[in-house]
Amino acid sequence: MDRCDIKRSILGVSWPSGQGHRVQAVAFDQQARFYLLPKIHKPNNPGRPIVSGNGSPTERISEFVDSFLKPLVCRIPSFIKDTKDFLHKLDEVKHQIPDSAILVTFDVSSLHFLQVQGTAMGTKMAPSYANLFMSQLEDRLLSSAPNRPLVWWRFIDDIFPIWGGDQDSLDEFINHINSFHPTIKFTTEQSLTSVNFLDVTITKSLNGLVTDVYSKPTDTHQYLLSNSCHPSHCKKAIAYSQALRIRRICSTDTLYKRRSSELRKHLVSRGHSEPCCSMQQHAAVTSGTKMMLEKLLGNADMDEVPSLTPRQGYGNSHVISVDVRLLPDMVERALARTHTVS
């Protein structure tokens, strides 16, 4: 890409080949707008500063810069893309955590807005810039620490470490990271039993780490009303998608049933039909369990899975079409075989 190509990408200009230059200009008719989003879940309700660059002169150049930064972010060792990625990482270590481990969460104070330093939320390149800045900072921070955590994963400015040492060594580590940078400071929550990270509650148990859905105290579950003018498939999708999310996060059937029951009550209070909600939840669980089983069994054909009730298949094998009611039990057996092998 030469200098002219870069300028055209930034300015949104189209110059086709041929006679003369026909310019398709992007109108920047407004300045960036500054406003605050109150954090009602925190004491004294501090404001989250936003500088919205939509339609401003810096919108295109921010998008251009982000196109180069974003591919680098996913290569950061501590990078967490979303809840699904976090659960996948947690699943790999949940049986390796010592009983004495301390569960910790760190939150970076004022990462996006530091008066004359840093970047404000509201421009496209801000999350990538913040991620790369934190990656460089944490590399130096961890390499110089007297003790390191067993796990250090980060979603932009929210960090999930697991500490394998004692309380004194953790306090020493917290003092170290809070004195490392002149403006970047960390607030912390820690527990020997349970912490909340993203929309997940992580709890230590005899069988490793257990995960459950976490909702902030300010969450009033104001789902779309059933008499909304939205298309019917949008309203049905609420129960389906939320059931998928609950099934993904809840690591035990007991927790899943409890959260599913709560979801139905919330939806019914918004005017949705309980039978319809139950049907969509059942469809979501069947779909999620099927995908899980395909993964565990090496993407085998779900219409032909070994079973105790045979019909004649290829050669001497006996196969049947899967009854969806058998899927949860089959997944448990597959998981048990996986744990035995590992």
C-alpha positions in Angstrom: 0.0 0.0 0.0 1.6 3.3 -1.1 1.1 6.7 0.5 -1.8 7.6 -1.8 -3.6 4.4 -1.0 -3.2 5.2 2.7 -4.6 8.7 2.3 -7.5 7.4 0.3 -8.3 4.8 3.0 -8.2 7.4 5.7 -10.2 10.0 3.9 -12.8 7.7 2.4 -12.0 8.9 -1.1 -12.6 6.8 -4.3 -10.4 7.7 -7.3 -11.2 5.3 -10.1 -8.7 5.0 -13.0 -9.5 7.0 -16.1 -9.7 10.6 -17.0 -9.5 13.0 -14.1 -10.4 12.3 -10.5 -13.9 11.7 -9.3 -14.0 12.2 -5.6 -16.5 10.5 -3.2 -16.0 12.5 -0.1 -17.1 11.6 3.4 -18.8 14.5 5.2 -17.4 15.2 8.7 -20.1 17.6 9.8 -19.8 17.3 13.6 -17.3 17.4 16.4 -16.7 14.5 18.7 -19.1 14.4 21.6 -18.1 14.0 25.3 -20.5 12.5 27.9 -20.5 10.3 30.9 -22.2 6.9 31.5 -22.9 6.6 35.3 -21.7 3.3 36.9 -24.7 2.7 39.0 -23.3 -0.6 40.4 -20.3 1.2 42.0 -20.2 3.4 45.2 -20.9 7.1 44.5 -21.9 6.2 40.9 -18.7 7.4 39.1 -19.0 8.3 35.5 -17.5 6.4 32.6 -16.2 9.0 30.2 -17.1 8.6 26.5 -15.8 10.6 23.6 -18.0 9.6 20.7 -16.2 10.1 17.4 -19.0 9.1 15.1 -19.1 11.5 12.1 -16.1 13.4 13.4 -12.9 14.1 11.4 -11.0 11.4 13.4 -13.5 8.5 12.8 -12.0 7.2 9.5 -8.4 7.4 10.7 -9.3 5.7 13.9 -10.9 2.9 11.9 -7.8 2.7 9.7 -5.4 2.5 12.7 -7.6 -0.2 14.3 -7.3 -2.4 11.2 -3.6 -2.8 11.9 -3.9 -3.1 15.7 -6.8 -5.6 16.0 -4.9 -8.6 14.4 -2.1 -8.1 17.0 -4.5 -8.2 20.0 -5.5 -11.9 19.6 -1.8 -12.9 19.8 -1.4 -11.5 23.3 -0.9 -14.5 25.7 -3.3 -13.2 28.4 -6.0 -12.1 25.9 -9.6 -13.1 26.6 -11.9 -12.6 23.7 -15.2 -13.1 25.5 -17.0 -15.3 28.1 -16.9 -18.4 25.8 -13.1 -18.0 25.5 -12.7 -17.5 29.2 -14.7 -20.7 30.0 -12.6 -22.6 27.5 -9.4 -21.5 29.2 -10.8 -22.2 32.6 -11.9 -25.7 31.6 -8.3 -26.5 30.8 -7.0 -25.7 34.3 -10.0 -26.2 36.6 -8.8 -29.6 37.9 -5.2 -28.4 38.5 -5.9 -25.6 41.0 -4.5 -26.3 44.5 -7.0 -26.2 47.4 -5.1 -23.3 49.0 -5.2 -21.1 45.9 -6.7 -17.6 46.1 -9.1 -16.5 43.5 -8.5 -12.9 42.5 -9.8 -10.2 40.1 -8.1 -7.0 39.2 -9.7 -3.9 37.6 -7.5 -1.2 36.1 -8.6 2.2 37.3 -9.1 4.8 34.7 -7.4 3.0 31.9 -9.4 4.7 29.1 -9.3 8.2 30.4 -6.3 9.7 32.2 -6.8 13.4 31.6 -3.8 14.2 29.4 -2.8 10.5 28.9 -4.3 7.4 27.5 -7.4 7.0 25.3 -11.1 7.6 25.8 -13.8 5.1 25.0 -15.8 6.0 21.9 -13.3 5.7 19.2 -12.8 2.5 17.2 -9.1 2.0 17.9 -9.4 2.5 21.7 -10.0 -1.1 22.8 -7.1 -2.4 20.6 -4.8 0.4 21.8 -5.7 -0.3 25.4 -5.2 -4.1 25.0 -1.7 -3.6 23.4 -0.7 -1.0 26.0 -1.7 -3.4 28.8 0.1 -6.3 27.2 3.4 -4.3 27.1 2.8 -3.2 30.7 1.9 -6.6 32.1 5.0 -8.2 30.4 7.3 -5.9 32.3 5.2 -6.0 35.5 5.1 -9.8 35.7 8.7 -10.3 34.7 9.9 -8.1 37.6 7.5 -9.4 40.2 9.0 -11.4 43.1 6.2 -14.0 42.7 3.8 -14.7 39.9 0.2 -15.9 39.7 -0.6 -19.4 38.5 -3.0 -17.8 35.9 -3.1 -14.3 34.5 -5.9 -13.7 31.9 -7.2 -10.3 30.9 -10.3 -8.9 29.1 -9.1 -5.4 28.2 -8.8 -3.9 31.7 -10.4 -6.7 33.8 -7.9 -9.3 34.9 -8.4 -12.8 36.3 -5.4 -14.2 38.2 -5.3 -17.3 40.4 -2.8 -17.0 43.2 -0.9 -20.1 44.4 0.9 -18.6 47.3 -0.1 -17.3 50.7 -1.8 -14.1 51.6 1.4 -12.2 52.4 2.9 -13.0 49.0 -0.3 -11.8 47.3 -0.3 -8.6 49.2 3.3 -8.1 48.2 2.4 -8.7 44.6 -0.5 -6.2 44.8 1.9 -3.5 46.2 4.3 -4.3 43.4 1.8 -3.8 40.5 0.3 -0.7 42.1 3.7 1.0 42.3 4.9 0.0 38.9 3.2 2.7 36.8 2.7 6.3 37.8 -1.0 6.5 36.7 -2.2 2.9 36.2 -3.5 1.5 39.5 -5.4 -1.8 40.2 -8.4 -2.4 42.4 -8.7 -6.0 43.6 -11.2 -8.5 44.9 -10.1 -11.8 46.3 -11.5 -14.9 48.0 -10.6 -18.4 49.0 -13.9 -19.6 47.7 -15.6 -17.5 45.0 -15.1 -14.5 42.7 -17.1 -12.9 39.9 -15.5 -12.2 36.5 -17.3 -11.0 33.4 -20.7 -12.6 33.7 -19.4 -15.7 35.5 -19.1 -16.7 39.1 -16.2 -19.0 39.7 -16.3 -21.1 42.8 -13.7 -23.6 44.2 -15.1 -27.1 45.0 -13.8 -30.5 45.8 -14.1 -31.3 42.0 -12.2 -28.2 40.9 -13.7 -25.0 39.7 -17.5 -24.6 39.3 -19.0 -21.8 37.1 -22.3 -20.1 37.4 -24.1 -17.2 35.8 -23.3 -13.8 37.5 -25.7 -10.9 37.3 -24.9 -7.5 38.8 -27.1 -6.4 41.7 -28.5 -3.6 39.5 -29.7 -6.0 36.8 -33.5 -5.8 36.7 -33.9 -8.4 33.8 -35.9 -6.0 31.7 -36.3 -8.3 28.7 -38.3 -7.3 25.6 -42.0 -7.2 26.4 -44.1 -9.8 24.7 -46.5 -7.2 23.2 -43.6 -5.4 21.5 -44.0 -4.8 17.8 -40.8 -6.8 17.1 -41.2 -9.9 14.8 -42.2 -13.0 16.7 -38.9 -14.8 16.0 -37.0 -12.0 17.8 -39.1 -12.5 20.9 -38.8 -16.3 20.8 -35.0 -16.0 20.4 -34.7 -14.3 23.8 -35.5 -17.5 25.7 -33.4 -19.6 23.2 -30.3 -17.4 23.3 -30.4 -16.9 27.1 -30.8 -20.6 27.7 -27.8 -21.3 25.5 -25.8 -18.7 27.5 -26.9 -20.3 30.8 -26.1 -23.8 29.6 -22.7 -22.6 28.5 -21.8 -20.9 31.8 -23.4 -23.3 34.4 -21.0 -26.2 34.9 -23.5 -28.4 36.8 -27.1 -29.5 36.1 -28.3 -28.2 39.4 -27.1 -24.7 38.7 -28.5 -24.8 35.1 -32.0 -25.9 36.3 -32.0 -23.1 38.9 -31.0 -20.4 36.5 -33.4 -21.7 33.8 -36.2 -21.5 36.3 -35.3 -17.9 37.1 -35.1 -17.0 33.4 -38.6 -18.4 32.8 -40.0 -16.3 35.7 -38.3 -13.2 34.4 -39.7 -13.8 30.9 -43.2 -14.6 32.2 -43.2 -11.4 34.2 -42.6 -9.6 30.9 -45.7 -11.2 29.4 -44.1 -14.2 27.6 -45.8 -17.6 27.5 -44.3 -20.1 29.9 -44.9 -23.1 27.6 -43.2 -21.2 24.7 -40.3 -20.3 27.0 -39.9 -23.9 28.1 -40.0 -25.1 24.5 -37.3 -22.6 23.4 -35.1 -23.5 26.4 -35.5 -27.2 25.6 -34.5 -26.5 21.9 -31.5 -24.6 23.1 -30.3 -27.3 25.5 -30.7 -29.9 22.8 -28.7 -27.8 20.3 -26.0 -27.0 22.9 -25.7 -30.6 24.1 -25.5 -31.9 20.5 -22.6 -29.5 19.7 -20.8 -30.5 22.9 -21.2 -34.2 22.1 -20.0 -33.7 18.5 -16.9 -32.0 20.0 -16.2 -34.8 22.5 -16.8 -37.6 20.0 -14.6 -36.0 17.3 -17.5 -34.5 15.2 -19.1 -37.9 14.6 -22.4 -38.1 12.7 -25.0 -37.3 15.3 -27.6 -39.4 13.5 -25.5 -42.6 14.0 -24.0 -42.9 17.5 -23.3 -46.2 19.3 -26.1 -47.2 21.7 -27.4 -50.0 23.8 -30.5 -50.3 21.5 -29.1 -51.6 18.2 -30.2 -51.6 14.6 -28.2 -53.1 11.9 -25.5 -50.8 10.5 -22.5 -51.1 8.4 -20.7 -54.5 8.8 -21.2 -55.9 12.3 -21.7 -52.4 13.9 -25.0 -51.5 15.5 -26.2 -47.9 15.4 -29.3 -45.9 16.0 -30.6 -42.4 15.5 -30.0 -40.4 18.7 -32.9 -39.7 21.0 -32.3 -36.2 22.3 -33.4 -37.3 25.8 -30.3 -39.5 25.9 -27.9 -36.7 25.1 -27.2 -35.3 28.6 -26.3 -38.8 29.9 -24.1 -39.5 26.8 -22.3 -36.3 27.4 -21.6 -37.2 31.1 -20.2 -40.6 30.0 -18.1 -38.9 27.3 -16.8 -36.4 29.8 -16.0 -39.1 32.3 -14.0 -41.0 29.6 -12.1 -37.8 28.8 -11.2 -37.2 32.5 -10.1 -40.8 32.9 -7.8 -40.6 29.9 -6.3 -37.2 31.0 
